[in-house]
């Protein structure tokens, strides 16, 4: 392996892929270090072509238990942390009143 090939291989391993990010509303925070965030997506129906809303619940890792129900948060995709937890809290965008 030449020096140039070694450098390019090292660069590809060092670079991280872009992680998916979503913005949603906290619907539950009763678990320890975990919150449930509802994310609404607007998608076009495949047959009728009407725009419909789909809600998905994401289980989010919240290390400090900082979020409250009703907060608007940004979450990012991460490695599997438990059976159902695949997202982590990035920031709280808006606090609930």
The first five atom37 places (N, CA, C, CB, O) and aatype in JSON, in Angstrom:
{
  "aatype": [20, 20, 20, 20, 20, 20, 20, 20, 20, 20, 20, 20, 20, 20, 20, 20, 20, 20, 20, 20, 20, 20, 20, 20, 20, 20, 20, 20, 20, 20, 20, 20, 20, 20, 20, 20, 20, 20, 20, 20, 20, 20, 20, 20, 20, 20, 20, 20, 20, 20, 20, 20, 20, 20, 20, 20, 20, 20, 20, 20, 20, 20, 20, 20, 20, 20, 20, 20, 20, 20, 20, 20, 20, 20, 20, 20, 20, 20, 20, 20, 20, 20, 20, 20, 20, 20, 20, 20, 20, 20, 20, 20, 20, 20, 20, 20, 20],
  "atom_mask": [
    [1, 1, 1, 1, 1],
    [1, 1, 1, 1, 1],
    [1, 1, 1, 1, 1],
    [1, 1, 1, 1, 1],
    [1, 1, 1, 1, 1],
    [1, 1, 1, 1, 1],
    [1, 1, 1, 1, 1],
    [1, 1, 1, 1, 1],
    [1, 1, 1, 1, 1],
    [1, 1, 1, 1, 1],
    [1, 1, 1, 1, 1],
    [1, 1, 1, 1, 1],
    [1, 1, 1, 1, 1],
    [1, 1, 1, 1, 1],
    [1, 1, 1, 1, 1],
    [1, 1, 1, 1, 1],
    [1, 1, 1, 1, 1],
    [1, 1, 1, 1, 1],
    [1, 1, 1, 1, 1],
    [1, 1, 1, 1, 1],
    [1, 1, 1, 1, 1],
    [1, 1, 1, 1, 1],
    [1, 1, 1, 1, 1],
    [1, 1, 1, 1, 1],
    [1, 1, 1, 1, 1],
    [1, 1, 1, 1, 1],
    [1, 1, 1, 1, 1],
    [1, 1, 1, 1, 1],
    [1, 1, 1, 1, 1],
    [1, 1, 1, 1, 1],
    [1, 1, 1, 1, 1],
    [1, 1, 1, 1, 1],
    [1, 1, 1, 1, 1],
    [1, 1, 1, 1, 1],
    [1, 1, 1, 1, 1],
    [1, 1, 1, 1, 1],
    [1, 1, 1, 1, 1],
    [1, 1, 1, 1, 1],
    [1, 1, 1, 1, 1],
    [1, 1, 1, 1, 1],
    [1, 1, 1, 1, 1],
    [1, 1, 1, 1, 1],
    [1, 1, 1, 1, 1],
    [1, 1, 1, 1, 1],
    [1, 1, 1, 1, 1],
    [1, 1, 1, 1, 1],
    [1, 1, 1, 1, 1],
    [1, 1, 1, 1, 1],
    [1, 1, 1, 1, 1],
    [1, 1, 1, 1, 1],
    [1, 1, 1, 1, 1],
    [1, 1, 1, 1, 1],
    [1, 1, 1, 1, 1],
    [1, 1, 1, 1, 1],
    [1, 1, 1, 1, 1],
    [1, 1, 1, 1, 1],
    [1, 1, 1, 1, 1],
    [1, 1, 1, 1, 1],
    [1, 1, 1, 1, 1],
    [1, 1, 1, 1, 1],
    [1, 1, 1, 1, 1],
    [1, 1, 1, 1, 1],
    [1, 1, 1, 1, 1],
    [1, 1, 1, 1, 1],
    [1, 1, 1, 1, 1],
    [1, 1, 1, 1, 1],
    [1, 1, 1, 1, 1],
    [1, 1, 1, 1, 1],
    [1, 1, 1, 1, 1],
    [1, 1, 1, 1, 1],
    [1, 1, 1, 1, 1],
    [1, 1, 1, 1, 1],
    [1, 1, 1, 1, 1],
    [1, 1, 1, 1, 1],
    [1, 1, 1, 1, 1],
    [1, 1, 1, 1, 1],
    [1, 1, 1, 1, 1],
    [1, 1, 1, 1, 1],
    [1, 1, 1, 1, 1],
    [1, 1, 1, 1, 1],
    [1, 1, 1, 1, 1],
    [1, 1, 1, 1, 1],
    [1, 1, 1, 1, 1],
    [1, 1, 1, 1, 1],
    [1, 1, 1, 1, 1],
    [1, 1, 1, 1, 1],
    [1, 1, 1, 1, 1],
    [1, 1, 1, 1, 1],
    [1, 1, 1, 1, 1],
    [1, 1, 1, 1, 1],
    [1, 1, 1, 1, 1],
    [1, 1, 1, 1, 1],
    [1, 1, 1, 1, 1],
    [1, 1, 1, 1, 1],
    [1, 1, 1, 1, 1],
    [1, 1, 1, 1, 1],
    [1, 1, 1, 1, 1]
  ],
  "atom_positions": [
    [[0.85, -1.18, 0.0], [0.0, 0.0, 0.0], [0.89, 1.24, 0.0], [-0.96, 0.0, 1.22], [1.82, 1.34, 0.8]],
    [[0.6, 2.16, -0.89], [1.4, 3.37, -0.97], [0.96, 4.35, 0.11], [1.28, 4.02, -2.36], [-0.07, 4.16, 0.77]],
    [[1.74, 5.39, 0.28], [1.44, 6.4, 1.3], [0.14, 7.13, 0.98], [2.61, 7.41, 1.42], [-0.65, 7.45, 1.87]],
    [[-0.09, 7.4, -0.3], [-1.31, 8.1, -0.72], [-2.56, 7.28, -0.42], [-1.24, 8.42, -2.22], [-3.55, 7.81, 0.06]],
    [[-2.51, 5.96, -0.71], [-3.65, 5.09, -0.41], [-3.91, 5.02, 1.09], [-3.4, 3.69, -0.96], [-5.07, 5.0, 1.51]],
    [[-2.85, 4.98, 1.89], [-3.01, 4.94, 3.34], [-3.68, 6.21, 3.85], [-1.64, 4.75, 4.02], [-4.52, 6.15, 4.74]],
    [[-3.31, 7.36, 3.28], [-3.91, 8.62, 3.7], [-5.39, 8.68, 3.36], [-3.19, 9.79, 3.04], [-6.2, 9.11, 4.18]],
    [[-5.77, 8.24, 2.15], [-7.18, 8.29, 1.76], [-8.0, 7.31, 2.59], [-7.34, 7.98, 0.27], [-9.15, 7.61, 2.93]],
    [[-7.45, 6.14, 2.93], [-8.16, 5.18, 3.75], [-8.38, 5.74, 5.15], [-7.4, 3.85, 3.82], [-9.45, 5.58, 5.73]],
    [[-7.36, 6.4, 5.68], [-7.48, 7.0, 7.01], [-8.53, 8.11, 7.02], [-6.12, 7.56, 7.47], [-9.29, 8.22, 7.98]],
    [[-8.59, 8.92, 5.97], [-9.57, 10.0, 5.9], [-11.0, 9.47, 5.86], [-9.31, 10.86, 4.67], [-11.88, 10.02, 6.51]],
    [[-11.24, 8.4, 5.11], [-12.6, 7.88, 5.02], [-13.05, 7.29, 6.34], [-12.7, 6.84, 3.92], [-14.23, 7.38, 6.67]],
    [[-12.15, 6.68, 7.11], [-12.53, 6.14, 8.41], [-12.78, 7.25, 9.42], [-11.44, 5.19, 8.93], [-13.65, 7.14, 10.28]],
    [[-12.01, 8.34, 9.31], [-12.12, 9.42, 10.29], [-13.38, 10.25, 10.08], [-10.9, 10.32, 10.21], [-13.91, 10.8, 11.05]],
    [[-13.87, 10.37, 8.85], [-15.04, 11.19, 8.57], [-16.3, 10.47, 9.04], [-15.14, 11.53, 7.06], [-16.46, 9.27, 8.82]],
    [[-17.2, 11.22, 9.68], [-18.47, 10.65, 10.1], [-19.53, 10.99, 9.09], [-18.87, 11.15, 11.5], [-19.52, 12.07, 8.49]],
    [[-20.45, 10.08, 8.9], [-21.57, 10.34, 7.99], [-22.52, 11.36, 8.62], [-22.32, 9.04, 7.65], [-22.55, 11.53, 9.84]],
    [[-23.28, 12.02, 7.77], [-24.29, 12.94, 8.25], [-25.37, 12.14, 8.98], [-24.89, 13.77, 7.09], [-25.84, 11.12, 8.47]],
    [[-25.77, 12.6, 10.15], [-26.82, 11.95, 10.91], [-28.15, 12.63, 10.63], [-26.5, 11.98, 12.43], [-28.2, 13.84, 10.42]],
    [[-29.22, 11.86, 10.62], [-30.54, 12.44, 10.42], [-30.9, 13.27, 11.64], [-31.61, 11.34, 10.17], [-30.58, 12.91, 12.77]],
    [[-31.56, 14.39, 11.4], [-32.05, 15.23, 12.48], [-33.53, 15.48, 12.28], [-31.27, 16.57, 12.55], [-33.99, 15.63, 11.15]],
    [[-34.26, 15.52, 13.37], [-35.7, 15.77, 13.32], [-36.06, 16.77, 14.41], [-36.51, 14.45, 13.5], [-35.35, 16.89, 15.41]],
    [[-37.16, 17.48, 14.21], [-37.69, 18.4, 15.21], [-39.07, 17.89, 15.6], [-37.76, 19.88, 14.68], [-39.89, 17.59, 14.73]],
    [[-39.32, 17.8, 16.9], [-40.59, 17.26, 17.35], [-40.99, 17.79, 18.71], [-40.54, 15.76, 17.38], [-40.3, 18.61, 19.3]],
    [[-42.12, 17.29, 19.2], [-42.71, 17.71, 20.46], [-42.6, 16.57, 21.47], [-44.19, 18.13, 20.27], [-42.9, 15.43, 21.14]],
    [[-42.16, 16.88, 22.69], [-42.05, 15.86, 23.73], [-43.45, 15.51, 24.21], [-41.15, 16.35, 24.91], [-44.21, 16.38, 24.62]],
    [[-43.78, 14.22, 24.15], [-45.11, 13.77, 24.6], [-45.04, 13.0, 25.91], [-45.77, 12.91, 23.53], [-46.06, 12.82, 26.57]],
    [[-43.84, 12.53, 26.3], [-43.69, 11.81, 27.56], [-42.25, 11.92, 28.03], [-44.1, 10.32, 27.4], [-41.31, 11.87, 27.24]],
    [[-42.1, 12.08, 29.35], [-40.76, 12.09, 29.95], [-40.75, 11.3, 31.25], [-40.29, 13.53, 30.19], [-39.93, 11.56, 32.13]],
    [[-41.65, 10.34, 31.38], [-41.79, 9.62, 32.64], [-40.73, 8.54, 32.85], [-43.16, 9.0, 32.71], [-40.59, 8.01, 33.95]],
    [[-39.97, 8.21, 31.8], [-38.9, 7.22, 31.96], [-37.61, 7.91, 32.39], [-38.68, 6.44, 30.64], [-37.44, 9.11, 32.22]],
    [[-36.7, 7.11, 32.96], [-35.42, 7.63, 33.4], [-34.48, 7.78, 32.21], [-34.8, 6.7, 34.47], [-34.21, 6.81, 31.51]],
    [[-33.98, 9.0, 31.97], [-33.04, 9.32, 30.88], [-33.62, 9.06, 29.49], [-31.78, 8.51, 31.04], [-32.86, 8.91, 28.53]],
    [[-34.92, 9.0, 29.36], [-35.56, 8.75, 28.06], [-36.79, 9.63, 27.94], [-35.94, 7.25, 27.91], [-37.54, 9.82, 28.89]],
    [[-36.97, 10.17, 26.76], [-38.18, 10.95, 26.45], [-38.76, 10.41, 25.16], [-37.87, 12.49, 26.34], [-38.05, 9.85, 24.33]],
    [[-40.07, 10.58, 25.01], [-40.73, 10.18, 23.77], [-41.08, 11.46, 23.03], [-42.02, 9.3, 24.05], [-41.74, 12.35, 23.57]],
    [[-40.63, 11.54, 21.78], [-40.83, 12.74, 20.96], [-41.69, 12.37, 19.76], [-39.46, 13.34, 20.5], [-41.4, 11.41, 19.05]],
    [[-42.75, 13.13, 19.52], [-43.62, 12.92, 18.37], [-43.15, 13.82, 17.24], [-45.11, 13.21, 18.73], [-43.05, 15.04, 17.39]],
    [[-42.86, 13.2, 16.1], [-42.4, 13.92, 14.92], [-43.47, 13.8, 13.85], [-41.02, 13.37, 14.41], [-43.9, 12.69, 13.51]],
    [[-43.91, 14.93, 13.3], [-44.95, 14.94, 12.28], [-44.29, 15.13, 10.92], [-46.0, 16.07, 12.55], [-43.53, 16.07, 10.71]],
    [[-44.6, 14.21, 9.99], [-44.1, 14.31, 8.62], [-45.27, 14.53, 7.69], [-43.3, 13.04, 8.22], [-46.33, 13.93, 7.85]],
    [[-45.07, 15.38, 6.72], [-46.09, 15.6, 5.69], [-45.64, 14.85, 4.44], [-46.31, 17.14, 5.39], [-44.6, 15.16, 3.86]],
    [[-46.42, 13.86, 4.04], [-46.06, 13.05, 2.88], [-47.23, 13.0, 1.91], [-45.66, 11.61, 3.31], [-48.39, 13.17, 2.3]],
    [[-46.92, 12.76, 0.66], [-47.95, 12.65, -0.37], [-48.44, 11.21, -0.43], [-47.41, 13.1, -1.75], [-47.64, 10.28, -0.49]],
    [[-49.76, 11.03, -0.41], [-50.34, 9.7, -0.51], [-49.99, 9.11, -1.88], [-51.88, 9.74, -0.28], [-50.15, 9.79, -2.89]],
    [[-49.53, 7.84, -1.92], [-49.07, 7.3, -3.2], [-50.15, 7.19, -4.27], [-48.47, 5.95, -2.97], [-49.87, 7.36, -5.46]],
    [[-51.37, 6.91, -3.87], [-52.43, 6.75, -4.87], [-53.22, 8.03, -5.1], [-53.37, 5.64, -4.44], [-53.45, 8.42, -6.24]],
    [[-53.64, 8.68, -4.01], [-54.55, 9.82, -4.13], [-53.85, 11.16, -4.23], [-55.49, 9.84, -2.97], [-54.49, 12.18, -4.47]],
    [[-52.54, 11.18, -4.04], [-51.72, 12.38, -4.19], [-52.07, 13.51, -3.23], [-51.86, 12.88, -5.58], [-51.62, 14.64, -3.42]],
    [[-52.85, 13.23, -2.21], [-53.17, 14.24, -1.22], [-52.05, 14.25, -0.17], [-54.56, 13.97, -0.56], [-51.49, 13.21, 0.16]],
    [[-51.73, 15.43, 0.35], [-50.72, 15.55, 1.4], [-51.37, 15.14, 2.72], [-50.14, 17.01, 1.47], [-52.39, 15.71, 3.13]],
    [[-50.78, 14.16, 3.38], [-51.3, 13.69, 4.68], [-50.18, 13.8, 5.72], [-51.83, 12.22, 4.58], [-49.0, 13.79, 5.39]],
    [[-50.59, 13.89, 6.98], [-49.63, 13.98, 8.07], [-49.46, 12.6, 8.7], [-50.08, 15.01, 9.12], [-50.43, 11.9, 8.97]],
    [[-48.21, 12.23, 8.93], [-47.9, 10.99, 9.63], [-47.11, 11.34, 10.88], [-47.1, 10.0, 8.71], [-46.15, 12.11, 10.82]],
    [[-47.52, 10.77, 12.01], [-46.83, 11.01, 13.27], [-46.04, 9.78, 13.65], [-47.82, 11.4, 14.38], [-46.57, 8.66, 13.65]],
    [[-44.78, 9.98, 13.99], [-43.94, 8.9, 14.48], [-43.46, 9.24, 15.87], [-42.74, 8.64, 13.53], [-43.15, 10.39, 16.16]],
    [[-43.4, 8.25, 16.74], [-42.87, 8.44, 18.08], [-41.43, 7.95, 18.11], [-43.73, 7.7, 19.15], [-41.16, 6.8, 17.76]],
    [[-40.52, 8.81, 18.53], [-39.12, 8.47, 18.62], [-38.72, 8.42, 20.09], [-38.24, 9.48, 17.84], [-39.07, 9.31, 20.86]],
    [[-38.0, 7.39, 20.48], [-37.48, 7.29, 21.84], [-36.11, 7.95, 21.85], [-37.4, 5.8, 22.32], [-35.21, 7.55, 21.11]],
    [[-35.96, 8.96, 22.72], [-34.8, 9.84, 22.69], [-34.03, 9.73, 24.0], [-35.22, 11.3, 22.43], [-34.62, 9.73, 25.08]],
    [[-32.7, 9.65, 23.9], [-31.84, 9.62, 25.08], [-31.65, 11.04, 25.6], [-30.47, 8.97, 24.76], [-31.16, 11.91, 24.88]],
    [[-32.04, 11.27, 26.86], [-31.92, 12.57, 27.51], [-31.14, 12.36, 28.8], [-33.34, 13.22, 27.8], [-31.72, 12.05, 29.85]],
    [[-29.84, 12.53, 28.74], [-28.94, 12.18, 29.85], [-29.29, 12.88, 31.15], [-27.52, 12.51, 29.47], [-29.27, 12.24, 32.21]],
    [[-29.61, 14.17, 31.11], [-29.86, 14.93, 32.34], [-31.33, 15.05, 32.72], [-29.28, 16.31, 32.2], [-31.66, 15.74, 33.68]],
    [[-32.21, 14.39, 31.99], [-33.66, 14.51, 32.24], [-34.11, 15.96, 32.24], [-34.04, 13.85, 33.58], [-34.78, 16.41, 33.17]],
    [[-33.72, 16.71, 31.19], [-33.99, 18.14, 31.16], [-35.31, 18.51, 30.48], [-32.87, 18.83, 30.45], [-35.86, 19.57, 30.77]],
    [[-35.82, 17.67, 29.61], [-37.0, 18.07, 28.84], [-38.29, 17.82, 29.61], [-37.05, 17.31, 27.51], [-38.38, 16.92, 30.44]],
    [[-39.27, 18.65, 29.31], [-40.6, 18.53, 29.9], [-41.6, 18.26, 28.78], [-40.99, 19.81, 30.7], [-41.33, 18.53, 27.61]],
    [[-42.76, 17.74, 29.15], [-43.81, 17.48, 28.16], [-44.23, 18.8, 27.53], [-45.03, 16.75, 28.81], [-44.5, 19.77, 28.24]],
    [[-44.27, 18.84, 26.21], [-44.65, 20.05, 25.49], [-43.48, 20.82, 24.91], [-45.42, 20.94, 26.38], [-43.69, 21.73, 24.11]],
    [[-42.26, 20.48, 25.3], [-41.07, 21.15, 24.75], [-40.89, 20.78, 23.28], [-39.8, 20.78, 25.56], [-41.17, 19.65, 22.88]],
    [[-40.42, 21.75, 22.48], [-40.04, 21.47, 21.09], [-38.54, 21.24, 21.09], [-40.46, 22.66, 20.12], [-37.78, 22.08, 21.56]],
    [[-38.11, 20.07, 20.55], [-36.71, 19.68, 20.64], [-36.18, 19.25, 19.28], [-36.53, 18.54, 21.65], [-36.93, 18.89, 18.38]],
    [[-34.84, 19.29, 19.15], [-34.15, 18.76, 17.98], [-33.44, 17.49, 18.43], [-33.13, 19.81, 17.36], [-32.73, 17.48, 19.43]],
    [[-33.64, 16.4, 17.67], [-33.02, 15.12, 17.99], [-32.18, 14.66, 16.8], [-34.09, 14.06, 18.36], [-32.45, 15.03, 15.66]],
    [[-31.17, 13.84, 17.09], [-30.29, 13.34, 16.04], [-30.19, 11.82, 16.16], [-28.88, 13.99, 16.13], [-30.26, 11.26, 17.25]],
    [[-30.04, 11.19, 15.02], [-29.89, 9.75, 14.96], [-28.56, 9.34, 15.6], [-29.97, 9.24, 13.5], [-27.56, 10.06, 15.48]],
    [[-28.55, 8.2, 16.27], [-27.33, 7.71, 16.9], [-27.32, 6.19, 16.89], [-27.2, 8.25, 18.34], [-28.25, 5.57, 16.39]],
    [[-26.29, 5.6, 17.42], [-26.21, 4.15, 17.48], [-27.31, 3.62, 18.41], [-24.81, 3.68, 17.96], [-27.82, 4.39, 19.23]],
    [[-27.67, 2.36, 18.31], [-28.7, 1.82, 19.21], [-28.24, 1.89, 20.67], [-29.04, 0.37, 18.83], [-27.18, 1.38, 21.02]],
    [[-29.07, 2.52, 21.51], [-28.75, 2.65, 22.93], [-29.53, 1.65, 23.77], [-29.04, 4.06, 23.41], [-29.13, 1.33, 24.89]],
    [[-30.63, 1.16, 23.24], [-31.43, 0.13, 23.9], [-32.28, -0.54, 22.84], [-32.32, 0.73, 25.05], [-32.06, -0.34, 21.65]],
    [[-33.24, -1.34, 23.26], [-34.08, -2.06, 22.3], [-34.8, -1.1, 21.36], [-35.09, -2.92, 23.04], [-34.92, -1.39, 20.16]],
    [[-35.29, 0.02, 21.88], [-36.07, 0.93, 21.04], [-35.48, 2.33, 20.93], [-37.46, 1.03, 21.58], [-36.0, 3.15, 20.17]],
    [[-34.42, 2.63, 21.66], [-33.87, 3.99, 21.68], [-32.77, 4.14, 20.65], [-33.33, 4.33, 23.08], [-31.71, 3.52, 20.77]],
    [[-33.01, 4.97, 19.62], [-32.05, 5.16, 18.53], [-31.75, 6.64, 18.27], [-32.58, 4.52, 17.25], [-31.07, 6.97, 17.29]],
    [[-32.22, 7.53, 19.11], [-32.06, 8.97, 18.9], [-31.52, 9.6, 20.18], [-33.41, 9.64, 18.5], [-31.69, 9.06, 21.27]],
    [[-30.85, 10.75, 20.02], [-30.35, 11.49, 21.18], [-30.78, 12.94, 21.08], [-28.79, 11.38, 21.27], [-31.0, 13.48, 20.0]],
    [[-30.91, 13.56, 22.24], [-31.32, 14.95, 22.32], [-30.16, 15.85, 21.91], [-31.81, 15.31, 23.73], [-29.06, 15.72, 22.44]],
    [[-30.42, 16.78, 20.98], [-29.4, 17.73, 20.55], [-29.59, 19.06, 21.28], [-29.44, 17.94, 19.03], [-28.66, 19.59, 21.88]],
    [[-30.82, 19.6, 21.21], [-31.09, 20.86, 21.9], [-32.58, 21.04, 22.1], [-30.52, 22.04, 21.1], [-33.41, 20.45, 21.4]],
    [[-32.91, 21.87, 23.09], [-34.3, 22.24, 23.33], [-34.51, 23.56, 22.61], [-34.62, 22.36, 24.87], [-33.86, 24.56, 22.92]],
    [[-35.44, 23.57, 21.65], [-35.69, 24.76, 20.85], [-36.66, 25.72, 21.53], [-36.23, 24.37, 19.49], [-36.5, 26.94, 21.46]],
    [[-37.66, 25.15, 22.19], [-38.7, 25.99, 22.8], [-39.25, 25.27, 24.02], [-39.84, 26.31, 21.78], [-39.59, 24.09, 23.95]],
    [[-39.34, 25.98, 25.13], [-39.86, 25.41, 26.37], [-41.39, 25.47, 26.4], [-39.28, 26.14, 27.59], [-41.98, 26.38, 25.82]],
    [[-42.01, 24.5, 27.07], [-43.46, 24.51, 27.24], [-43.83, 25.58, 28.26], [-43.98, 23.1, 27.69], [-43.05, 25.89, 29.16]],
    [[-44.99, 26.12, 28.12], [-45.42, 27.16, 29.06], [-45.95, 26.59, 30.33], [-46.48, 28.04, 28.43], [-46.36, 27.33, 31.22]]
  ]
}
